[in-house]
Structures are given as C-alpha cells and as structure tokens.
C-alpha cells in the first residue's frame, strides 16, 4: 500500500471522509424504509450493509477519477484513497479497541471490500456522468444486494432508497475531484461504526442531500422511454390529493422532457453513447 500523504495531490482525505459519512448515513436511511426489520438487524448485518455502500462508493470514485487523474497515476490514486479510508476508519474506531490492540483487521477488511467492489461492479461498462442501461443495471443490482443483506429481499422501497443515496453522492465526489468547494456543512466527521456495526453518528449533512424526484430518458434502438420516480419516503409523506396533483404535473414534465430528448437523440448532432469503465 502507498503512503496516503504522497499518493497524489488530489484531496484524498476529503473523499475518504465523504465516503465514510455517506455510507453511515445511508445505512440509517435504508433502515427507515423497513422499520420493523431494522429493529431486528444484528450489528454484524449492519456492518455488512455499511461495507456494501463503501464498495460501490469505491467503484464510483474509481470511475470518476479516470476523468481527472492521468491514467498512469490512477492506480496510485485509488491505492491512496484506500489508505485514507482505512486510516479514517481506524481513527473513528479507535475508542472501541483496547490499548495496543492490532488493527490489521481493519486494513484487511477495507482491502477485501475494494477487491470485492472490483469483482462485483467493474463488469458494468458505462460512463458514470451519463445515464445508460448498464449504469441502471448496476444500480438495480446494488439496491437488490442491500435489500438482501438487510434480510428483506425484494423490498423495492429499500432498494430505491439505497440507489438514491449512492446517486446523491456522485455530485459530491465530482465536486471534490473538480476542486470545487462544497458547502461548509457538507463534509463533517466520518460516521463512527463500531467494530461490528455501521452506526451513523455523522456530524454535518454529508449524504443527507437526497434526490426526492428524478426524471430519466433512455434510448433503445429507435424507442425513447421517459419515466419519473419519487423517493419512497417522500411518497409516503404525501397526502392522496397531493400525490394526484404531483402525478399530473410530473406526467407533463416527463412528456416535455421526453419529446425534447427524442428530438436531440435522433438529430444529426447526436453522438453515440460513450462507454468507459475502470482504468
């Protein structure tokens, strides 16, 4: 493993803090979609969910970094990110360890998570900044994995919440890599999971900016499909008349955006979908 301080000039510490915070907050959010099951979750089960969020965040950081880091430096960048995440996790877990105890288990755990991240998510080939069938498939697969790990396979609310949490992290990762400043409260201390849990005690608001409504258009051959969706918790909070009004409005929005997307997609200036995976 490389020295975290010399791996690259990119803000690896900020990325590590962001990933740990988002993972911790996401665990809390997905638990709220199945409160009865959440009360029965064991600490080891929460820890596995926490690690699954870290796996896909490593994957997304990897995909986004290829747009900012020279190819020859990208492996070193990812090694540095792994080291920073490990270091941050050691720090927040320090109170749970006895004095002088060996923390190599954390190093091995993060190393395993990175390896499994590549094995599980790397086969999906897409450019992370664009919507594509492959990207949607990976997100759906991730949502199903979270629901399975939580012991509620097929729970669409939990799967959707998990996907939205991860999607909301992409702009933040992009901002860090771009060197753009985030709001003062957007990056706080990393969440502090115990040795066998992923408790979310994040300070600040990292990971709490969740997309409530999304609209997406996809092209398959000569067919254009435009659809919209609501965050499951947002849908539950709406009154019937509010749901009806919102549905009517969003159907109009989807129609307008779908027609515009179709006009662009089949224009002479339209370029082919670009596919990019890990460097």
C-alpha contacts under 8 A as a table, 3 or more apart, distances in Angstrom:
res1	aa1	res2	aa2	distance
1	X	79	X	6.40
1	X	80	X	7.73
1	X	83	X	7.08
2	X	6	X	7.68
2	X	7	X	6.30
2	X	76	X	7.39
2	X	79	X	6.31
2	X	80	X	6.07
2	X	83	X	7.21
3	X	6	X	5.53
3	X	7	X	6.01
3	X	80	X	6.88
3	X	83	X	7.51
4	X	7	X	5.50
4	X	80	X	4.98
4	X	81	X	7.42
4	X	83	X	5.68
4	X	84	X	5.91
5	X	8	X	7.48
5	X	80	X	7.89
6	X	9	X	7.42
7	X	76	X	5.88
7	X	77	X	5.97
7	X	79	X	7.49
7	X	80	X	5.10
8	X	12	X	7.85
8	X	73	X	7.98
8	X	76	X	7.35
8	X	77	X	5.95
8	X	80	X	7.28
9	X	12	X	8.00
10	X	177	X	7.04
11	X	14	X	5.50
11	X	15	X	6.56
11	X	176	X	7.02
11	X	177	X	7.46
12	X	15	X	5.05
12	X	16	X	6.10
12	X	80	X	7.01
12	X	81	X	5.57
12	X	84	X	6.66
13	X	16	X	5.08
13	X	17	X	6.16
13	X	81	X	7.65
13	X	84	X	6.00
13	X	85	X	7.83
14	X	17	X	5.13
14	X	18	X	6.07
14	X	176	X	7.33
14	X	187	X	7.71
15	X	18	X	5.02
15	X	19	X	6.13
15	X	81	X	7.46
15	X	173	X	6.75
15	X	176	X	6.99
16	X	19	X	5.18
16	X	20	X	6.25
16	X	81	X	6.52
16	X	84	X	5.88
16	X	85	X	4.84
16	X	88	X	7.18
17	X	20	X	5.35
17	X	21	X	6.06
17	X	85	X	7.36
17	X	88	X	7.20
17	X	187	X	7.22
17	X	188	X	7.48
17	X	189	X	6.73
17	X	190	X	5.24
18	X	21	X	5.17
18	X	22	X	5.98
18	X	173	X	7.83
18	X	187	X	6.36
18	X	188	X	7.99
18	X	190	X	7.14
18	X	206	X	6.65
18	X	207	X	7.89
19	X	22	X	5.23
19	X	23	X	6.02
19	X	54	X	6.61
19	X	57	X	6.43
19	X	85	X	7.92
20	X	23	X	5.18
20	X	24	X	6.19
20	X	54	X	7.18
20	X	85	X	7.37
20	X	89	X	7.82
20	X	190	X	5.28
20	X	191	X	6.01
21	X	24	X	5.23
21	X	25	X	6.12
21	X	188	X	7.58
21	X	189	X	7.11
21	X	190	X	4.57
21	X	191	X	4.88
21	X	200	X	7.82
21	X	202	X	5.95
21	X	206	X	6.14
21	X	207	X	6.69
22	X	25	X	5.19
22	X	26	X	5.83
22	X	165	X	7.65
22	X	169	X	7.13
22	X	206	X	6.10
22	X	207	X	4.46
22	X	208	X	7.90
23	X	26	X	5.12
23	X	27	X	6.34
23	X	50	X	5.70
23	X	51	X	7.72
23	X	53	X	5.31
23	X	54	X	6.05
23	X	191	X	7.85
23	X	207	X	7.89
24	X	27	X	5.34
24	X	28	X	6.76
24	X	50	X	6.40
24	X	190	X	7.93
24	X	191	X	5.28
24	X	192	X	7.54
24	X	193	X	7.43
24	X	198	X	6.04
24	X	199	X	6.34
24	X	200	X	4.52
24	X	201	X	7.48
24	X	202	X	7.12
25	X	28	X	5.24
25	X	29	X	6.31
25	X	191	X	7.36
25	X	200	X	5.36
25	X	201	X	7.81
25	X	202	X	6.86
25	X	206	X	7.92
25	X	207	X	6.13
25	X	208	X	7.19
26	X	29	X	4.95
26	X	30	X	6.12
26	X	50	X	7.98
26	X	53	X	7.72
26	X	162	X	6.84
26	X	165	X	6.03
26	X	207	X	7.05
27	X	30	X	5.44
27	X	31	X	6.22
27	X	46	X	7.29
27	X	49	X	6.75
27	X	50	X	6.15
27	X	198	X	7.12
27	X	199	X	7.70
27	X	200	X	7.16
28	X	31	X	5.25
28	X	32	X	6.58
28	X	199	X	7.55
28	X	200	X	6.28
29	X	32	X	5.29
29	X	33	X	7.07
29	X	161	X	7.29
29	X	162	X	8.00
30	X	33	X	5.36
30	X	34	X	7.30
30	X	158	X	5.45
30	X	161	X	5.89
30	X	162	X	6.12
31	X	34	X	5.55
31	X	35	X	6.06
31	X	37	X	7.79
31	X	38	X	5.25
31	X	158	X	7.67
32	X	35	X	5.18
32	X	38	X	7.28
33	X	157	X	6.20
33	X	158	X	5.53
33	X	161	X	7.62
33	X	232	X	7.78
33	X	233	X	7.20
34	X	37	X	5.52
34	X	38	X	6.01
34	X	158	X	7.09
35	X	38	X	4.84
35	X	39	X	6.35
36	X	39	X	5.59
36	X	40	X	7.14
37	X	40	X	5.28
37	X	41	X	6.45
37	X	150	X	7.79
37	X	151	X	7.63
37	X	152	X	7.63
38	X	41	X	5.18
38	X	150	X	7.88
41	X	45	X	6.19
41	X	46	X	6.70
41	X	150	X	7.21
42	X	45	X	5.22
42	X	46	X	6.46
43	X	46	X	5.10
43	X	47	X	6.14
43	X	196	X	5.44
43	X	197	X	4.47
43	X	198	X	7.42
44	X	47	X	4.97
44	X	48	X	6.32
44	X	196	X	5.02
44	X	197	X	5.71
45	X	48	X	5.17
45	X	49	X	6.44
45	X	149	X	6.79
45	X	150	X	6.77
45	X	197	X	7.46
46	X	49	X	5.09
46	X	50	X	6.15
46	X	150	X	7.54
46	X	196	X	7.81
46	X	197	X	5.33
46	X	198	X	5.52
46	X	199	X	7.82
47	X	50	X	4.98
47	X	51	X	6.23
47	X	193	X	7.67
47	X	196	X	5.66
47	X	197	X	4.25
47	X	198	X	4.79
48	X	51	X	5.09
48	X	52	X	6.19
48	X	149	X	7.09
49	X	52	X	5.04
49	X	53	X	6.48
49	X	146	X	6.24
49	X	149	X	6.25
49	X	150	X	7.13
49	X	198	X	7.76
50	X	53	X	5.34
50	X	54	X	6.50
50	X	197	X	7.90
50	X	198	X	5.50
51	X	54	X	4.90
51	X	55	X	6.16
51	X	113	X	6.78
52	X	55	X	5.00
52	X	56	X	6.58
52	X	113	X	7.76
52	X	146	X	7.29
53	X	56	X	5.48
53	X	57	X	6.16
53	X	166	X	7.70
54	X	57	X	4.99
54	X	58	X	6.05
54	X	113	X	7.47
55	X	58	X	5.23
55	X	59	X	6.38
55	X	113	X	5.71
55	X	114	X	6.11
55	X	116	X	7.22
55	X	117	X	4.75
56	X	59	X	4.82
56	X	60	X	6.16
56	X	117	X	6.31
56	X	121	X	7.22
56	X	142	X	7.78
56	X	166	X	7.86
57	X	60	X	5.04
57	X	61	X	6.02
57	X	166	X	7.25
58	X	61	X	5.13
58	X	62	X	6.04
58	X	114	X	6.84
58	X	117	X	7.07
59	X	62	X	5.04
59	X	63	X	6.28
59	X	117	X	6.29
59	X	118	X	6.96
59	X	121	X	6.84
59	X	122	X	7.28
60	X	63	X	5.06
60	X	64	X	6.10
60	X	128	X	7.24
60	X	170	X	7.26
61	X	64	X	5.15
61	X	65	X	5.86
61	X	173	X	6.77
62	X	65	X	5.20
62	X	66	X	6.72
62	X	78	X	6.75
62	X	278	X	6.41
63	X	66	X	5.75
63	X	67	X	7.61
63	X	127	X	7.45
63	X	128	X	6.42
63	X	276	X	7.88
63	X	277	X	6.25
63	X	278	X	5.57
63	X	279	X	7.82
64	X	67	X	5.61
64	X	68	X	7.25
64	X	128	X	6.71
64	X	129	X	7.85
64	X	173	X	7.79
64	X	174	X	6.87
64	X	177	X	8.00
65	X	68	X	5.19
65	X	69	X	5.64
65	X	74	X	7.11
65	X	177	X	7.15
66	X	69	X	5.46
66	X	70	X	7.01
66	X	71	X	6.66
66	X	74	X	6.68
66	X	278	X	7.27
66	X	279	X	6.41
68	X	177	X	6.78
68	X	178	X	7.59
69	X	73	X	6.37
69	X	74	X	5.72
69	X	77	X	7.76
70	X	73	X	5.31
70	X	74	X	6.11
71	X	74	X	5.11
71	X	75	X	7.79
71	X	279	X	6.54
72	X	75	X	7.17
73	X	76	X	5.40
73	X	77	X	6.19
74	X	77	X	4.87
74	X	78	X	6.30
74	X	279	X	7.14
75	X	78	X	5.23
75	X	79	X	6.20
75	X	279	X	7.92
76	X	79	X	5.01
76	X	80	X	6.06
77	X	80	X	5.08
77	X	81	X	6.24
78	X	81	X	4.93
78	X	82	X	6.16
79	X	82	X	5.10
79	X	83	X	6.27
80	X	83	X	5.03
80	X	84	X	6.20
81	X	84	X	5.08
81	X	85	X	6.15
82	X	85	X	5.24
82	X	86	X	6.15
82	X	110	X	7.22
82	X	111	X	7.46
82	X	114	X	7.65
83	X	86	X	5.07
83	X	87	X	6.04
84	X	87	X	4.95
84	X	88	X	6.02
85	X	88	X	5.15
85	X	89	X	6.05
85	X	110	X	7.84
86	X	89	X	5.14
86	X	90	X	6.12
86	X	106	X	6.72
86	X	107	X	6.01
86	X	110	X	6.37
87	X	90	X	5.11
87	X	91	X	6.31
88	X	91	X	5.08
88	X	92	X	6.39
88	X	190	X	7.53
89	X	92	X	5.28
89	X	93	X	6.02
89	X	106	X	7.55
89	X	192	X	7.85
90	X	93	X	5.19
90	X	94	X	5.84
90	X	103	X	7.26
90	X	106	X	6.88
91	X	94	X	5.19
92	X	95	X	7.30
92	X	190	X	7.37
92	X	191	X	7.66
92	X	192	X	5.41
92	X	193	X	7.59
93	X	96	X	5.50
93	X	97	X	6.98
93	X	192	X	6.64
93	X	193	X	6.89
93	X	194	X	6.23
93	X	195	X	6.87
94	X	97	X	5.43
95	X	98	X	7.67
96	X	194	X	6.67
96	X	195	X	6.90
97	X	101	X	6.34
98	X	101	X	5.41
102	X	105	X	7.46
103	X	106	X	5.74
103	X	107	X	7.20
104	X	107	X	5.06
104	X	108	X	6.26
105	X	108	X	5.09
105	X	109	X	5.97
106	X	109	X	4.94
106	X	110	X	6.19
107	X	110	X	5.45
107	X	111	X	6.07
108	X	111	X	4.99
108	X	112	X	5.98
109	X	112	X	5.16
109	X	113	X	6.16
110	X	113	X	4.90
110	X	114	X	6.21
111	X	114	X	5.25
111	X	115	X	6.32
112	X	115	X	5.07
112	X	116	X	6.07
113	X	116	X	5.13
113	X	117	X	5.94
114	X	117	X	4.94
114	X	118	X	6.43
115	X	118	X	5.35
115	X	119	X	6.36
116	X	119	X	4.89
116	X	120	X	5.94
117	X	120	X	5.32
117	X	121	X	5.75
117	X	122	X	7.21
118	X	121	X	5.59
118	X	122	X	4.86
118	X	123	X	7.96
119	X	122	X	6.06
119	X	123	X	7.41
120	X	123	X	7.05
121	X	124	X	5.94
121	X	138	X	6.87
122	X	125	X	7.21
122	X	277	X	6.93
122	X	278	X	6.80
124	X	134	X	5.85
124	X	135	X	7.01
124	X	138	X	6.47
124	X	277	X	7.29
125	X	134	X	6.28
125	X	135	X	7.59
125	X	275	X	6.02
125	X	276	X	5.81
125	X	277	X	5.00
126	X	130	X	7.87
126	X	132	X	6.88
126	X	134	X	6.06
126	X	135	X	6.04
126	X	274	X	7.19
126	X	275	X	4.48
126	X	276	X	4.90
126	X	277	X	5.82
127	X	130	X	5.70
127	X	131	X	7.87
127	X	135	X	7.91
127	X	274	X	6.52
127	X	275	X	5.33
127	X	276	X	4.88
127	X	277	X	6.74
128	X	131	X	7.39
128	X	135	X	7.19
128	X	276	X	7.99
131	X	135	X	6.45
131	X	136	X	7.34
131	X	216	X	7.83
131	X	218	X	7.52
132	X	135	X	5.27
132	X	136	X	6.31
132	X	218	X	6.87
133	X	136	X	5.07
133	X	137	X	6.07
133	X	218	X	7.52
134	X	137	X	5.03
134	X	138	X	6.27
135	X	138	X	5.19
135	X	139	X	6.30
136	X	139	X	5.15
136	X	140	X	6.12
137	X	140	X	5.10
137	X	141	X	6.09
138	X	141	X	5.02
138	X	142	X	6.12
139	X	142	X	5.00
139	X	143	X	6.16
139	X	163	X	5.93
140	X	143	X	5.07
140	X	144	X	6.22
140	X	159	X	7.39
140	X	163	X	7.32
141	X	144	X	5.17
141	X	145	X	6.23
142	X	145	X	5.04
142	X	146	X	6.34
142	X	159	X	7.67
142	X	162	X	7.82
142	X	163	X	7.18
143	X	146	X	5.21
143	X	147	X	6.35
143	X	158	X	7.24
143	X	159	X	3.87
143	X	160	X	6.37
143	X	161	X	7.91
143	X	162	X	5.64
143	X	163	X	5.72
144	X	147	X	5.13
144	X	148	X	6.10
144	X	153	X	6.93
144	X	154	X	6.82
144	X	155	X	7.93
144	X	159	X	5.66
145	X	148	X	5.03
145	X	149	X	6.07
146	X	149	X	5.10
146	X	150	X	6.14
146	X	158	X	7.58
146	X	159	X	6.52
146	X	162	X	7.05
147	X	150	X	5.08
147	X	151	X	6.36
147	X	152	X	5.24
147	X	153	X	5.04
147	X	154	X	6.64
147	X	155	X	6.02
147	X	158	X	6.08
147	X	159	X	5.85
148	X	151	X	5.14
148	X	152	X	5.67
148	X	153	X	4.45
148	X	154	X	7.52
149	X	152	X	7.60
149	X	153	X	7.92
150	X	153	X	7.69
152	X	155	X	5.69
154	X	159	X	7.99
155	X	158	X	5.60
155	X	159	X	6.33
156	X	159	X	4.97
156	X	160	X	5.94
157	X	160	X	5.21
157	X	161	X	6.15
157	X	232	X	5.64
158	X	161	X	5.06
158	X	162	X	6.12
159	X	162	X	5.19
159	X	163	X	6.26
160	X	163	X	5.11
160	X	164	X	6.15
160	X	231	X	7.24
160	X	232	X	7.17
161	X	164	X	5.12
161	X	165	X	6.20
161	X	231	X	6.77
161	X	232	X	6.87
162	X	165	X	5.21
162	X	166	X	6.46
163	X	166	X	5.28
163	X	167	X	6.09
164	X	167	X	4.97
164	X	168	X	6.02
164	X	210	X	6.57
164	X	211	X	6.47
164	X	231	X	7.60
165	X	168	X	5.25
165	X	169	X	6.59
165	X	207	X	6.84
165	X	210	X	6.32
166	X	169	X	5.19
166	X	170	X	6.87
167	X	170	X	5.49
167	X	171	X	7.96
168	X	171	X	6.49
168	X	172	X	7.51
168	X	207	X	7.07
168	X	209	X	6.50
168	X	210	X	5.73
168	X	211	X	6.50
169	X	172	X	5.28
169	X	173	X	6.27
169	X	207	X	6.45
170	X	173	X	5.18
170	X	174	X	6.10
171	X	174	X	4.90
171	X	175	X	6.05
172	X	175	X	5.04
172	X	176	X	6.37
172	X	182	X	7.59
173	X	176	X	5.25
173	X	177	X	6.30
174	X	177	X	5.17
174	X	178	X	6.01
175	X	178	X	4.98
175	X	179	X	6.13
175	X	180	X	5.08
175	X	181	X	7.07
175	X	182	X	7.10
176	X	179	X	5.08
176	X	180	X	5.94
176	X	181	X	7.24
176	X	182	X	7.67
177	X	180	X	7.63
182	X	186	X	6.17
182	X	187	X	7.61
183	X	186	X	5.20
183	X	187	X	7.80
184	X	187	X	6.99
185	X	188	X	6.59
185	X	204	X	5.14
185	X	205	X	5.91
185	X	206	X	7.53
186	X	204	X	6.04
186	X	205	X	5.07
186	X	206	X	4.74
187	X	204	X	6.18
187	X	205	X	6.78
187	X	206	X	5.29
188	X	202	X	6.85
188	X	203	X	5.03
188	X	204	X	4.68
188	X	205	X	7.10
188	X	206	X	6.70
189	X	202	X	6.02
189	X	203	X	5.41
189	X	204	X	7.31
190	X	202	X	5.79
190	X	203	X	7.40
191	X	198	X	7.97
191	X	199	X	7.12
191	X	200	X	5.16
191	X	201	X	5.09
191	X	202	X	4.30
191	X	203	X	7.48
192	X	198	X	7.07
192	X	199	X	6.17
192	X	200	X	6.25
192	X	201	X	5.90
192	X	202	X	7.11
193	X	196	X	7.47
193	X	197	X	5.26
193	X	198	X	4.01
193	X	199	X	4.60
193	X	200	X	6.70
194	X	197	X	4.88
194	X	198	X	6.30
194	X	199	X	6.82
202	X	205	X	7.72
202	X	206	X	7.84
205	X	208	X	5.35
205	X	209	X	7.42
206	X	209	X	7.24
207	X	210	X	7.31
211	X	214	X	6.79
211	X	231	X	7.10
212	X	230	X	5.66
212	X	231	X	4.85
212	X	234	X	6.54
213	X	228	X	7.16
213	X	229	X	5.77
213	X	230	X	4.69
213	X	231	X	6.34
214	X	228	X	5.46
214	X	229	X	5.45
214	X	230	X	6.66
215	X	226	X	7.16
215	X	227	X	5.77
215	X	228	X	4.21
215	X	229	X	6.65
215	X	254	X	6.79
216	X	226	X	5.59
216	X	227	X	5.57
216	X	228	X	6.26
217	X	224	X	6.80
217	X	225	X	5.44
217	X	226	X	4.09
217	X	227	X	6.46
217	X	258	X	6.36
217	X	261	X	7.11
218	X	224	X	5.78
218	X	225	X	5.33
218	X	226	X	6.48
219	X	222	X	6.95
219	X	223	X	5.71
219	X	224	X	4.61
219	X	225	X	6.43
219	X	265	X	7.91
220	X	223	X	5.24
220	X	224	X	6.50
224	X	258	X	7.38
224	X	262	X	6.41
225	X	258	X	7.22
226	X	254	X	6.14
226	X	255	X	7.51
226	X	257	X	7.72
226	X	258	X	5.35
227	X	254	X	6.37
228	X	250	X	7.22
228	X	251	X	7.98
228	X	254	X	6.78
230	X	234	X	6.60
230	X	235	X	6.12
231	X	234	X	5.20
231	X	235	X	6.26
232	X	235	X	5.09
232	X	236	X	6.33
233	X	236	X	5.13
233	X	237	X	6.38
234	X	237	X	5.20
234	X	238	X	6.55
235	X	238	X	5.45
235	X	243	X	7.48
238	X	242	X	5.85
238	X	243	X	5.89
239	X	242	X	5.08
239	X	243	X	6.09
240	X	243	X	5.06
240	X	244	X	6.24
241	X	244	X	5.04
241	X	245	X	6.23
242	X	245	X	5.13
242	X	246	X	6.02
243	X	246	X	5.13
243	X	247	X	5.95
244	X	247	X	5.13
244	X	248	X	6.26
245	X	248	X	5.24
245	X	249	X	6.27
246	X	249	X	5.08
246	X	250	X	5.97
247	X	250	X	5.20
247	X	251	X	6.02
248	X	251	X	5.30
248	X	252	X	6.57
249	X	252	X	5.28
249	X	253	X	6.36
250	X	253	X	4.79
250	X	254	X	5.95
251	X	254	X	5.10
251	X	255	X	6.14
252	X	255	X	5.08
252	X	256	X	6.28
253	X	256	X	5.23
253	X	257	X	6.10
254	X	257	X	5.18
254	X	258	X	5.70
255	X	258	X	5.08
255	X	259	X	6.12
256	X	259	X	5.32
256	X	260	X	6.27
257	X	260	X	5.05
257	X	261	X	5.97
258	X	261	X	5.03
258	X	262	X	6.09
259	X	262	X	5.10
259	X	263	X	6.24
260	X	263	X	5.12
260	X	264	X	6.36
261	X	264	X	5.19
261	X	265	X	5.85
262	X	265	X	4.98
262	X	266	X	6.16
263	X	266	X	5.72
263	X	267	X	6.16
264	X	267	X	5.14
264	X	269	X	7.67
264	X	270	X	6.47
265	X	270	X	5.54
266	X	270	X	6.37
267	X	270	X	5.44
